Amino acid sequence: VGSVLSSYGWYMLLAVVAVYLLVQKVSRSLAARPSGRPGAAEAAEEPDVVVRRQEALAAARLRMQEELNAQAERYKEKQRQLEEERRRQKIAMWESMQEGKSYKGNLKLNQQEVESGASASAVPKSKPNKKPLRGGGYNPLSGEGGGTCSWRPGRRGPSAGG
């Protein structure tokens, strides 16, 4: 026995420490688990608590469904109004064509009225004065006025160093 301990003592000590740490880790993971069998947590709760929770969940779902239905109804009403406006524009365009007037001009006027009505509620934005990017005499096909941009790619292949 003494010769076995002297030859393999350190190995046996490391093996005992590893087994001890493994047992500790397994016992902690088992303690952290609520119970061994699934469904025990639900059975431990009071039945009236479960019923109240389910009723609250059903009420929340019902509220969400009512909100969704209201949003859908508003969307349908808005679509009906847009469809009615388009129908009116088509009728006005048809009447102006029958009278011999230009219907595109009326269409542009109607669109400007709609845009002006929509922009009346919004804050008007001021456009800054922009200068053109190039002068009026620039023509890329003539080769003139393009500036001094004359880059060309280098030769392909290895450099001539050898």
Phi, psi and omega in degrees: 000321181295323181289326178292318179293321181290329181277316187241024183295313180295322179295319180293321178297315179296322179295319179295319179295318179296318179295320179298313180295322179295319178295319179298316182295317180295320180293324177293318181293326177289325179288327181288333178290136184297317177199167184287325183252144180286147179093356180289328180293322180290324181288333182285339182285157178287142180296325181290330176293318179296318180295317179296320180295318179293322177294319178296320179295318179295320179294319179296319178296320179296318178298315180297321179293321178295320177297319179296319178295321178296318178296320179296321179295318177297319180296317179297320179296318179296320178295322177298317180296317179296320178296321178295319179295318177297320180296318178297319179296320179295320178296316179296321179295318179296318179295320179292327176293322180294328179279351179091011179270167178282122182279337180290324177297319178294322180296318178295320178296318179297319179294322178294323178294319179295316180294321180293325176293322180285324183278349178294326179280333181272162178281127180291140180259138178269136180265129178288151178288122181252137174269151181294153181289324180232162178290170182290339183270011183280126175224112184291340181278338183277339181085002180254154173074011182274353182091201184254030181274100181226051181282137175228145181291153179285176180290151178272158177105180183288156180289153183274076181239016186220000000 
